[in-house]
Amino acid sequence: ATGKTLTAESVAELAERPLYRVTCGDVGTNPETVEKYLNSVMFIGDTWNCVVLLDEADVFMEERTKLDLERNALVSVFLRVLE
């Protein structure tokens, strides 16, 4: 609990923009599904001109390892979509 959600809520309020909150549990585990879902989230974020909060995204942001190829694929998709 470092206040990331509160920070996003505060930024949205200060910017007078809606907050679009997405939990990473909604994203899925298949790289293709994750990419489609995140692209749709970003499209909605652009359309609404809102602050997008990817709640619990730190799961995707953990350091990649040589042993977990499926998770590495998810991290790669996540980072590519965010660029």
MOWO-V903483 format. One record per helix or strand of 2 or more residues. SS is the DSSP state (~ for helix, > for strand). FROM is the first residue (numbers start at 1). LEN is the number of residues. If there is no record, write none. Layout:
SS&FROM&LEN, SS&FROM&LEN
//
This chain:
~&4&12, >&19&5, ~&24&3, ~&31&18, >&51&5, ~&57&3, ~&69&14
//
